[in-house]
């Protein structure tokens, strides 16, 4: 039982780390998109959404 709880906590912690990494990447993408002229930015967003 205790091992199962520990395993669940470890999984949750890994998910939190992955979530934080994805959030960081999303911020970087937004910052990069902000440097692109508006019409090109729309095209870039569409390309990103396809992946």
PDB file as gemmi writes it, atoms N, CA and C in Angstrom:
CRYST1    1.000    1.000    1.000  90.00  90.00  90.00 P 1                      
ATOM      1  N   UNK A   1       0.827  -1.196   0.000  1.00  0.00           N  
ATOM      2  CA  UNK A   1       0.000   0.000   0.000  1.00  0.00           C  
ATOM      3  C   UNK A   1       0.871   1.258   0.000  1.00  0.00           C  
ATOM      4  N   UNK A   2       1.844   1.316   0.897  1.00  0.00           N  
ATOM      5  CA  UNK A   2       2.729   2.485   0.970  1.00  0.00           C  
ATOM      6  C   UNK A   2       3.533   2.619  -0.326  1.00  0.00           C  
ATOM      7  N   UNK A   3       3.989   1.502  -0.872  1.00  0.00           N  
ATOM      8  CA  UNK A   3       4.751   1.529  -2.123  1.00  0.00           C  
ATOM      9  C   UNK A   3       3.884   2.070  -3.257  1.00  0.00           C  
ATOM     10  N   UNK A   4       2.613   1.685  -3.241  1.00  0.00           N  
ATOM     11  CA  UNK A   4       1.678   2.141  -4.267  1.00  0.00           C  
ATOM     12  C   UNK A   4       1.474   3.659  -4.177  1.00  0.00           C  
ATOM     13  N   UNK A   5       1.346   4.171  -2.969  1.00  0.00           N  
ATOM     14  CA  UNK A   5       1.188   5.617  -2.768  1.00  0.00           C  
ATOM     15  C   UNK A   5       2.446   6.345  -3.228  1.00  0.00           C  
ATOM     16  N   UNK A   6       3.604   5.806  -2.869  1.00  0.00           N  
ATOM     17  CA  UNK A   6       4.884   6.412  -3.271  1.00  0.00           C  
ATOM     18  C   UNK A   6       5.006   6.440  -4.793  1.00  0.00           C  
ATOM     19  N   UNK A   7       4.599   5.340  -5.420  1.00  0.00           N  
ATOM     20  CA  UNK A   7       4.650   5.252  -6.882  1.00  0.00           C  
ATOM     21  C   UNK A   7       3.731   6.308  -7.509  1.00  0.00           C  
ATOM     22  N   UNK A   8       2.559   6.484  -6.923  1.00  0.00           N  
ATOM     23  CA  UNK A   8       1.621   7.494  -7.413  1.00  0.00           C  
ATOM     24  C   UNK A   8       2.184   8.896  -7.254  1.00  0.00           C  
ATOM     25  N   UNK A   9       2.826   9.164  -6.120  1.00  0.00           N  
ATOM     26  CA  UNK A   9       3.432  10.480  -5.894  1.00  0.00           C  
ATOM     27  C   UNK A   9       4.562  10.732  -6.884  1.00  0.00           C  
ATOM     28  N   UNK A  10       5.366   9.702  -7.144  1.00  0.00           N  
ATOM     29  CA  UNK A  10       6.455   9.839  -8.121  1.00  0.00           C  
ATOM     30  C   UNK A  10       5.904  10.149  -9.514  1.00  0.00           C  
ATOM     31  N   UNK A  11       4.833   9.453  -9.894  1.00  0.00           N  
ATOM     32  CA  UNK A  11       4.207   9.692 -11.201  1.00  0.00           C  
ATOM     33  C   UNK A  11       3.661  11.109 -11.281  1.00  0.00           C  
ATOM     34  N   UNK A  12       3.018  11.559 -10.219  1.00  0.00           N  
ATOM     35  CA  UNK A  12       2.472  12.909 -10.187  1.00  0.00           C  
ATOM     36  C   UNK A  12       3.582  13.954 -10.301  1.00  0.00           C  
ATOM     37  N   UNK A  13       4.672  13.726  -9.601  1.00  0.00           N  
ATOM     38  CA  UNK A  13       5.805  14.656  -9.667  1.00  0.00           C  
ATOM     39  C   UNK A  13       6.393  14.716 -11.067  1.00  0.00           C  
ATOM     40  N   UNK A  14       6.491  13.554 -11.730  1.00  0.00           N  
ATOM     41  CA  UNK A  14       7.005  13.536 -13.113  1.00  0.00           C  
ATOM     42  C   UNK A  14       6.070  14.314 -14.034  1.00  0.00           C  
ATOM     43  N   UNK A  15       4.761  14.145 -13.840  1.00  0.00           N  
ATOM     44  CA  UNK A  15       3.794  14.878 -14.659  1.00  0.00           C  
ATOM     45  C   UNK A  15       3.898  16.385 -14.422  1.00  0.00           C  
ATOM     46  N   UNK A  16       4.107  16.775 -13.173  1.00  0.00           N  
ATOM     47  CA  UNK A  16       4.263  18.203 -12.861  1.00  0.00           C  
ATOM     48  C   UNK A  16       5.486  18.773 -13.565  1.00  0.00           C  
ATOM     49  N   UNK A  17       6.584  18.022 -13.559  1.00  0.00           N  
ATOM     50  CA  UNK A  17       7.816  18.471 -14.227  1.00  0.00           C  
ATOM     51  C   UNK A  17       7.563  18.596 -15.731  1.00  0.00           C  
ATOM     52  N   UNK A  18       6.919  17.592 -16.315  1.00  0.00           N  
ATOM     53  CA  UNK A  18       6.640  17.633 -17.749  1.00  0.00           C  
ATOM     54  C   UNK A  18       5.726  18.803 -18.084  1.00  0.00           C  
ATOM     55  N   UNK A  19       4.723  19.039 -17.241  1.00  0.00           N  
ATOM     56  CA  UNK A  19       3.803  20.155 -17.460  1.00  0.00           C  
ATOM     57  C   UNK A  19       4.563  21.480 -17.430  1.00  0.00           C  
ATOM     58  N   UNK A  20       5.433  21.638 -16.451  1.00  0.00           N  
ATOM     59  CA  UNK A  20       6.221  22.872 -16.341  1.00  0.00           C  
ATOM     60  C   UNK A  20       7.115  23.066 -17.560  1.00  0.00           C  
ATOM     61  N   UNK A  21       7.700  21.965 -18.043  1.00  0.00           N  
ATOM     62  CA  UNK A  21       8.546  22.050 -19.237  1.00  0.00           C  
ATOM     63  C   UNK A  21       7.728  22.464 -20.459  1.00  0.00           C  
ATOM     64  N   UNK A  22       6.523  21.894 -20.589  1.00  0.00           N  
ATOM     65  CA  UNK A  22       5.652  22.250 -21.719  1.00  0.00           C  
ATOM     66  C   UNK A  22       5.199  23.704 -21.628  1.00  0.00           C  
ATOM     67  N   UNK A  23       4.891  24.149 -20.417  1.00  0.00           N  
ATOM     68  CA  UNK A  23       4.498  25.542 -20.214  1.00  0.00           C  
ATOM     69  C   UNK A  23       5.639  26.488 -20.618  1.00  0.00           C  
ATOM     70  N   UNK A  24       6.859  26.117 -20.243  1.00  0.00           N  
ATOM     71  CA  UNK A  24       8.036  26.911 -20.586  1.00  0.00           C  
ATOM     72  C   UNK A  24       8.214  26.967 -22.110  1.00  0.00           C  
ATOM     73  N   UNK A  25       8.062  25.824 -22.763  1.00  0.00           N  
ATOM     74  CA  UNK A  25       8.182  25.784 -24.231  1.00  0.00           C  
ATOM     75  C   UNK A  25       7.103  26.641 -24.885  1.00  0.00           C  
ATOM     76  N   UNK A  26       5.883  26.584 -24.349  1.00  0.00           N  
ATOM     77  CA  UNK A  26       4.787  27.383 -24.897  1.00  0.00           C  
ATOM     78  C   UNK A  26       5.105  28.871 -24.782  1.00  0.00           C  
ATOM     79  N   UNK A  27       5.683  29.286 -23.658  1.00  0.00           N  
ATOM     80  CA  UNK A  27       6.070  30.695 -23.490  1.00  0.00           C  
ATOM     81  C   UNK A  27       7.149  31.074 -24.497  1.00  0.00           C  
ATOM     82  N   UNK A  28       8.105  30.169 -24.712  1.00  0.00           N  
ATOM     83  CA  UNK A  28       9.173  30.446 -25.680  1.00  0.00           C  
ATOM     84  C   UNK A  28       8.609  30.580 -27.093  1.00  0.00           C  
ATOM     85  N   UNK A  29       7.653  29.722 -27.434  1.00  0.00           N  
ATOM     86  CA  UNK A  29       7.026  29.778 -28.756  1.00  0.00           C  
ATOM     87  C   UNK A  29       6.278  31.098 -28.913  1.00  0.00           C  
ATOM     88  N   UNK A  30       5.518  31.489 -27.876  1.00  0.00           N  
ATOM     89  CA  UNK A  30       4.797  32.761 -27.930  1.00  0.00           C  
ATOM     90  C   UNK A  30       5.757  33.929 -28.110  1.00  0.00           C  
ATOM     91  N   UNK A  31       6.874  33.899 -27.394  1.00  0.00           N  
ATOM     92  CA  UNK A  31       7.861  34.977 -27.512  1.00  0.00           C  
ATOM     93  C   UNK A  31       8.454  35.007 -28.917  1.00  0.00           C  
ATOM     94  N   UNK A  32       8.732  33.834 -29.454  1.00  0.00           N  
ATOM     95  CA  UNK A  32       9.288  33.767 -30.802  1.00  0.00           C  
ATOM     96  C   UNK A  32       8.272  34.271 -31.828  1.00  0.00           C  
ATOM     97  N   UNK A  33       7.014  33.893 -31.664  1.00  0.00           N  
ATOM     98  CA  UNK A  33       5.974  34.339 -32.593  1.00  0.00           C  
ATOM     99  C   UNK A  33       5.807  35.857 -32.551  1.00  0.00           C  
ATOM    100  N   UNK A  34       6.016  36.434 -31.389  1.00  0.00           N  
ATOM    101  CA  UNK A  34       5.862  37.889 -31.250  1.00  0.00           C  
ATOM    102  C   UNK A  34       6.896  38.652 -32.071  1.00  0.00           C  
ATOM    103  N   UNK A  35       7.976  38.001 -32.450  1.00  0.00           N  
ATOM    104  CA  UNK A  35       9.020  38.666 -33.234  1.00  0.00           C  
ATOM    105  C   UNK A  35       8.750  38.585 -34.740  1.00  0.00           C  
ATOM    106  N   UNK A  36       7.741  37.805 -35.120  1.00  0.00           N  
ATOM    107  CA  UNK A  36       7.427  37.609 -36.540  1.00  0.00           C  
ATOM    108  C   UNK A  36       6.348  38.620 -36.953  1.00  0.00           C  
ATOM    109  N   UNK A  37       6.474  39.241 -38.120  1.00  0.00           N  
ATOM    110  CA  UNK A  37       5.423  40.156 -38.594  1.00  0.00           C  
ATOM    111  C   UNK A  37       4.048  39.483 -38.572  1.00  0.00           C  
ATOM    112  N   UNK A  38       3.002  40.275 -38.359  1.00  0.00           N  
ATOM    113  CA  UNK A  38       1.672  39.726 -38.068  1.00  0.00           C  
ATOM    114  C   UNK A  38       1.182  38.692 -39.083  1.00  0.00           C  
ATOM    115  N   UNK A  39       1.256  38.986 -40.384  1.00  0.00           N  
ATOM    116  CA  UNK A  39       0.716  38.044 -41.370  1.00  0.00           C  
ATOM    117  C   UNK A  39       1.503  36.731 -41.358  1.00  0.00           C  
ATOM    118  N   UNK A  40       2.808  36.831 -41.190  1.00  0.00           N  
ATOM    119  CA  UNK A  40       3.625  35.622 -41.106  1.00  0.00           C  
ATOM    120  C   UNK A  40       3.352  34.882 -39.802  1.00  0.00           C  
ATOM    121  N   UNK A  41       3.024  35.643 -38.749  1.00  0.00           N  
ATOM    122  CA  UNK A  41       2.728  35.044 -37.453  1.00  0.00           C  
ATOM    123  C   UNK A  41       1.496  34.145 -37.556  1.00  0.00           C  
ATOM    124  N   UNK A  42       0.483  34.582 -38.309  1.00  0.00           N  
ATOM    125  CA  UNK A  42      -0.718  33.766 -38.486  1.00  0.00           C  
ATOM    126  C   UNK A  42      -0.373  32.450 -39.188  1.00  0.00           C  
ATOM    127  N   UNK A  43       0.474  32.524 -40.206  1.00  0.00           N  
ATOM    128  CA  UNK A  43       0.908  31.317 -40.914  1.00  0.00           C  
ATOM    129  C   UNK A  43       1.689  30.402 -39.969  1.00  0.00           C  
ATOM    130  N   UNK A  44       2.569  30.989 -39.168  1.00  0.00           N  
ATOM    131  CA  UNK A  44       3.377  30.204 -38.231  1.00  0.00           C  
ATOM    132  C   UNK A  44       2.485  29.505 -37.208  1.00  0.00           C  
ATOM    133  N   UNK A  45       1.476  30.211 -36.709  1.00  0.00           N  
ATOM    134  CA  UNK A  45       0.566  29.606 -35.731  1.00  0.00           C  
ATOM    135  C   UNK A  45      -0.166  28.429 -36.341  1.00  0.00           C  
ATOM    136  N   UNK A  46      -0.599  28.585 -37.588  1.00  0.00           N  
ATOM    137  CA  UNK A  46      -1.302  27.466 -38.266  1.00  0.00           C  
ATOM    138  C   UNK A  46      -0.373  26.264 -38.391  1.00  0.00           C  
ATOM    139  N   UNK A  47       0.883  26.504 -38.760  1.00  0.00           N  
ATOM    140  CA  UNK A  47       1.846  25.395 -38.886  1.00  0.00           C  
ATOM    141  C   UNK A  47       2.041  24.697 -37.551  1.00  0.00           C  
ATOM    142  N   UNK A  48       2.173  25.489 -36.475  1.00  0.00           N  
ATOM    143  CA  UNK A  48       2.369  24.913 -35.152  1.00  0.00           C  
ATOM    144  C   UNK A  48       1.171  24.079 -34.736  1.00  0.00           C  
ATOM    145  N   UNK A  49      -0.027  24.584 -35.010  1.00  0.00           N  
ATOM    146  CA  UNK A  49      -1.238  23.863 -34.612  1.00  0.00           C  
ATOM    147  C   UNK A  49      -1.378  22.532 -35.356  1.00  0.00           C  
ATOM    148  N   UNK A  50      -0.783  22.435 -36.537  1.00  0.00           N  
ATOM    149  CA  UNK A  50      -0.842  21.184 -37.286  1.00  0.00           C  
ATOM    150  C   UNK A  50      -0.015  20.096 -36.637  1.00  0.00           C  
ATOM    151  N   UNK A  51       0.960  20.489 -35.808  1.00  0.00           N  
ATOM    152  CA  UNK A  51       1.837  19.506 -35.177  1.00  0.00           C  
ATOM    153  C   UNK A  51       1.542  19.288 -33.736  1.00  0.00           C  
TER     154      UNK A  51                                                      
END                                                                             
